Amino acid sequence: MYDHNGMALVLEKSVRFWMALTLLAALGACSSRHQGPAVAQRGMYKIGAPYTIDGVTYVPMEEFQHVETGTASWYGPGFHGKSTANGETYDQTDRTAAHRTLQMPSVLRVTNLDNGQSTIVRVNDRGPYARARVLDVSRAAAQELGMTQSGTARVRIEQLEMESQAVKQIALGGGGPDEQRAALDKYIAGRRGPPAVVATAQATPPPPPAPPQTPPVTVYASNPRSPAVAPIEASGSAGGDVPGTLGTGPPTVATIASSVTSLQAAGGFYVQTGAFSTVGNAEKQRGLVTSYGSTEISPASSGGREVYRVRLGPYSTQDAAGIVADRLKRSGYGDARVVSAD
């Protein structure tokens, strides 16, 4: 007689056996994927073709002097570990950002216009697509901008030309986000210049050095990560420097290093963007204009008080300095003016 109950029992055990084998195979596959050291990501330089989102067409393009003002938001845990638009793995602890049209990677200084806090980010993703927003930053960048609680902030975006050129060259050579980040951190810290970057047209070779002046001039190294403060302290009339009234709080990132002063060069011209009553305030504006050329902070005396002048240069001709001054004025630095070396 055919034993239906016995056959059913055999079939049930067989199904359980094969299910167990399938589960073990899946666990083994997961285990093999996570074994071994992590492989470094290769870099990719990407501009991309035009694309349309919600009826709006965006046209990516390569830029190096992009300036924009608008609302920024931030994205974090829900995207951590996922792929970005240029193929990197999104890391919410890294200072990165998503922009709708800028090339990837490129470098931006982002300033929170509500509190003056600033940070530098590397663009590696596309977005945001809410029409009122211009940038999505990572959680780490949002923390530095002081916007994690509010979720959004009014910001000013300023592309850093030399830094953007530097990470472009690294990415074209296959250097991944780790290499780009390391090079960018070193460049920001002033330890070395960016690799494989062609000098801008405004950068005129300085005149040959002359014997040091007496007393020696103190020059503070560039600190592009210093936060922006609005309003910027005015430099006064063209007739002379005057101390201003900007707050006296120190910069968030006060990196002051020794450097060779080009003010010791005989002759030449400079572009002065402001004069300040404290070193901290001068550092803040210097951080804003460092992407326009070689910057210095030069102590001077005005009306019996010591002031600190923020200057770019030197330039061998007045015309060369004038080009830089015009560019600064178009970017909103209305007090930029050409001055002679002293």
C-alpha positions in Angstrom: 0.0 0.0 0.0 1.2 3.5 -0.8 2.0 5.4 2.3 0.9 9.0 1.6 2.0 10.3 5.0 5.5 8.8 4.6 5.9 10.3 1.2 4.8 13.7 2.5 7.3 13.5 5.3 10.1 12.7 2.8 9.2 15.6 0.6 9.0 18.0 3.5 12.5 17.0 4.7 13.8 17.3 1.1 12.5 20.8 0.8 14.0 21.9 4.1 17.4 20.4 3.0 17.5 22.3 -0.2 16.4 25.5 1.5 19.2 25.1 4.0 21.7 24.6 1.2 20.5 27.7 -0.6 20.7 29.8 2.6 24.3 28.5 3.3 25.3 29.4 -0.3 23.9 32.9 0.1 25.7 33.4 3.4 28.9 32.2 1.9 28.6 34.6 -1.0 28.0 37.5 1.4 31.0 36.5 3.4 33.2 36.3 0.4 32.2 39.7 -0.8 33.3 41.3 2.5 36.6 39.4 2.9 39.9 40.9 2.0 41.1 44.6 2.1 39.0 47.4 0.6 40.0 48.3 -2.9 40.7 52.0 -3.4 38.3 53.8 -5.7 39.7 55.0 -9.0 39.0 58.6 -10.0 36.7 59.8 -12.8 36.5 63.2 -14.4 33.0 63.8 -15.6 31.0 66.7 -17.1 28.1 64.8 -18.6 25.4 65.3 -21.2 22.3 67.5 -20.8 19.5 65.9 -18.8 16.0 66.6 -17.9 14.4 66.3 -14.4 10.7 67.1 -13.8 10.5 69.0 -17.0 13.7 71.1 -16.4 16.7 70.6 -18.6 20.1 71.0 -17.1 23.3 71.5 -19.2 26.5 70.4 -17.3 29.6 72.3 -18.3 33.2 72.8 -17.2 33.7 76.0 -15.2 36.4 77.3 -12.9 35.0 80.6 -11.7 31.4 79.8 -10.9 29.7 82.0 -8.3 26.1 81.5 -7.1 23.8 82.4 -4.3 20.8 80.5 -3.1 19.5 77.9 -0.7 21.5 74.8 0.2 20.2 71.6 1.8 22.1 68.5 3.1 21.8 64.8 2.7 23.2 62.0 4.9 22.3 58.6 6.3 19.8 57.6 3.6 22.5 57.9 0.9 25.6 56.8 2.8 27.4 54.0 1.0 25.5 54.5 -2.3 27.0 55.5 -5.6 27.3 59.2 -6.6 26.9 60.6 -10.1 30.6 60.2 -10.9 30.8 56.7 -9.6 32.2 57.3 -6.1 30.8 55.9 -3.0 29.0 58.6 -1.0 30.6 59.1 2.4 28.5 61.4 4.7 31.6 62.1 6.9 33.5 63.6 3.9 33.1 67.3 2.9 31.4 66.8 -0.5 28.5 68.3 -2.4 26.0 67.7 -5.2 25.6 70.4 -7.9 23.3 70.3 -11.0 25.8 71.3 -13.7 29.4 71.7 -12.4 32.0 69.2 -13.5 32.9 66.4 -11.1 35.2 66.7 -9.2 35.4 70.5 -8.7 36.0 72.5 -5.5 33.8 75.1 -3.9 33.9 77.4 -0.9 30.4 77.5 0.6 29.5 80.3 3.0 26.4 80.2 5.2 25.1 83.8 4.8 23.0 83.5 8.0 25.9 82.8 10.4 29.1 83.5 8.4 30.4 79.9 8.8 32.3 78.5 5.8 33.7 75.3 4.5 35.3 73.8 1.4 33.6 71.0 -0.5 34.4 68.7 -3.4 31.6 68.2 -5.9 31.1 64.6 -6.7 27.3 64.2 -7.2 24.3 65.7 -9.1 21.4 67.6 -7.5 19.4 69.0 -5.8 16.3 69.3 -8.0 14.0 71.3 -5.8 13.9 74.5 -7.8 14.6 76.8 -4.9 17.9 75.0 -4.0 21.3 75.3 -5.6 23.5 72.8 -3.6 23.2 69.7 -1.5 26.1 69.2 1.0 27.2 66.2 3.0 26.5 65.8 6.7 30.1 66.7 7.5 29.9 69.9 5.4 26.5 70.8 6.9 28.0 70.5 10.4 30.7 72.9 9.5 28.2 75.3 8.1 26.0 75.1 11.2 22.9 74.0 9.2 22.2 70.4 10.4 19.3 71.5 12.7 17.6 73.9 10.2 18.1 71.6 7.3 18.7 74.4 4.8 20.6 77.7 4.7 21.2 80.7 2.4 24.6 80.2 1.0 27.1 81.8 -1.4 29.0 79.4 -3.6 32.5 80.4 -4.9 34.4 78.0 -7.0 38.1 77.7 -6.2 39.8 77.8 -9.6 43.3 76.4 -8.7 42.0 73.7 -6.4 39.4 72.7 -9.1 42.2 72.4 -11.7 44.2 70.3 -9.2 41.6 67.7 -8.5 40.7 67.6 -12.2 44.3 66.6 -13.1 44.3 64.0 -10.3 41.0 62.5 -11.5 42.2 62.4 -15.1 45.2 60.4 -13.9 43.0 57.9 -12.2 43.4 59.3 -8.7 40.4 58.5 -6.6 38.6 60.4 -3.8 41.3 59.6 -1.3 44.0 61.0 -3.4 41.9 64.1 -4.3 41.1 64.7 -0.7 44.7 64.3 0.5 46.0 66.7 -2.2 43.2 69.2 -1.5 43.9 69.1 2.3 47.6 69.7 1.7 46.9 72.5 -0.7 44.5 74.2 1.7 46.9 73.9 4.5 49.5 75.7 2.4 52.1 72.8 2.6 52.4 72.7 -1.2 50.8 74.0 -4.4 48.4 72.0 -6.5 49.9 69.5 -9.1 49.8 70.0 -12.8 48.1 73.4 -12.7 48.7 76.0 -15.4 49.2 79.5 -14.0 46.3 82.0 -14.6 46.7 84.9 -16.9 46.6 87.3 -14.0 49.6 85.8 -12.3 52.5 88.0 -13.4 56.0 86.9 -12.2 57.1 89.0 -9.2 60.1 91.3 -9.5 63.4 90.0 -8.2 63.8 90.1 -4.4 65.6 93.0 -2.7 67.2 93.3 0.7 64.6 93.1 3.5 63.0 96.3 4.8 63.4 97.5 8.3 61.4 96.8 10.3 60.6 93.4 8.8 57.1 92.8 7.5 55.0 90.1 9.1 53.1 88.0 6.6 50.5 85.4 7.5 50.0 82.3 5.4 46.9 81.8 3.3 44.0 80.1 5.1 41.2 79.5 2.6 39.1 77.7 5.2 38.6 80.7 7.3 34.9 81.6 7.6 33.3 84.5 5.8 31.8 87.3 7.8 29.2 89.7 6.5 29.5 92.6 6.2 33.1 92.7 5.3 35.0 95.6 7.0 35.4 98.5 4.6 38.9 99.6 3.6 37.9 103.3 3.6 38.7 105.9 1.0 41.3 105.6 -1.6 43.4 108.1 0.3 44.4 105.8 3.1 43.6 102.8 5.2 41.2 103.1 8.1 40.4 100.6 10.9 36.9 99.2 10.7 34.3 98.0 13.2 34.0 94.3 12.3 33.8 91.9 15.3 37.0 90.9 16.9 36.4 87.1 17.2 39.2 84.9 15.9 38.7 82.7 12.7 37.3 79.3 13.2 40.4 77.8 11.5 43.4 79.9 12.5 46.3 78.4 10.5 49.1 80.9 10.6 52.4 79.7 9.2 55.7 81.3 8.2 56.2 82.2 4.6 58.5 84.3 2.5 57.2 87.8 2.2 56.9 89.2 -1.3 56.4 92.6 0.2 60.1 92.6 0.5 60.4 92.9 -3.3 61.4 96.3 -4.5 58.8 98.1 -6.6 55.7 96.4 -8.0 52.0 96.8 -7.5 49.4 95.2 -5.3 45.7 94.9 -5.1 44.4 95.8 -1.7 40.9 94.5 -0.7 40.6 95.8 2.9 42.3 97.1 6.0 41.3 95.7 9.4 41.9 96.5 13.1 42.6 92.9 14.0 44.6 90.0 12.5 41.6 87.7 12.9 39.4 89.9 10.7 42.1 90.2 8.1 42.4 86.4 8.0 38.7 86.1 7.4 38.8 88.3 4.3 42.0 86.7 3.1 40.3 83.3 3.2 37.7 84.7 0.8 40.1 86.1 -1.8 42.9 83.6 -1.8 41.6 81.9 -5.0 42.2 85.2 -6.9 46.0 85.0 -6.5 48.9 85.2 -4.0 47.6 86.9 -0.8 49.3 88.6 2.1 48.5 90.4 5.3 50.7 93.4 5.8 50.7 95.5 9.1 50.7 99.3 8.7 49.9 102.4 10.6 46.8 104.6 10.0 45.9 107.6 12.2 48.2 106.4 14.9 46.6 102.9 15.0 47.9 99.6 13.7 45.9 98.1 10.9 46.3 94.9 8.9 46.0 95.2 5.1 44.8 92.3 2.9 46.7 92.5 -0.4 47.3 90.3 -3.5 50.5 90.4 -5.5 53.0 91.7 -6.2 52.4 92.4 -9.9 55.2 93.9 -12.1 52.9 96.3 -13.9 49.9 98.4 -12.9 47.8 96.9 -15.8 48.4 93.4 -14.5 47.2 94.4 -11.0 44.3 96.2 -12.5 43.0 93.0 -14.2 42.9 91.3 -10.8 41.2 94.4 -9.1 38.5 94.4 -11.8 37.9 90.7 -11.4 37.5 91.2 -7.6 35.1 94.1 -8.1 32.9 92.0 -10.4 32.8 89.4 -7.7 31.5 91.8 -5.1 34.7 93.2 -3.5 34.0 96.9 -4.3 36.9 98.2 -2.2 39.6 96.4 -4.3 42.1 98.9 -5.6 45.6 99.0 -7.0 48.3 100.3 -4.7 52.1 100.7 -5.0 54.5 98.6 -3.0 55.8 100.4 0.1 
